Amino acid sequence: MRELLTRIRALLRRSAPKAAASTVINKARPLRFGQWTLDTASRELIDDQGKPAAIRVSGYALLLAFVKHPFEPMSREVQSLALQREYVAYVRIIDVHLRQIRWILGTQPDGNACI
């Protein structure tokens, strides 16, 4: 059933009008948080010295959701929607992506984790 839903969503996404995609590109802007910049146009995470960090697609999608909604708690279902994939709520793959993001971001100057 999950695979069927995933395939249907992929077909719907591919059949969406191209004008909507250009609107999203026009709204792309860099988002700053702490010592990091999330460039939504190039889909890169850049540190304060201008060096891009190696972040994967799923990590980028989760980080973008966190940056767009700061200080808001996010359930696993919301995180799953941010990944634009069908995950069952108890699957630990979201935790793996979060751990990778935390490892890349490191700690803040006060010693606390960014996420």
Phi, psi and omega in degrees: 000320179297319180295320177299315178297319179297317180294320178296316178298321179295319178296318178295320179295319180289332182271359179294149180297146182287339180297326179295324179293322179292329177294320178295319180296321180294334180272359182294130178208156178286138178247123182259139173208127182058230179263014185243153172233128177258104182276109184283342178285314181262357180057048180237151172255121187240133179279180185290345176267002178089008180268131177286142177263147180281104179236139183276172185299312181293321177297320177297316181297317178294315180297321177298319178296319179294320182289323179288336181231068184292147176061020175252130176292141181237125177285169177297326179295319179293319177297322177297320177294324178296326178284347181057038177225162180264102176245144172281142188302330183270359179289134187275005183295329178295321177298323178296316178297319179296320178297320178296319178296315180299322180294319180292314184287331181071212181249160175283168180303333180276001176096353179277156176286150178291325180241000000 
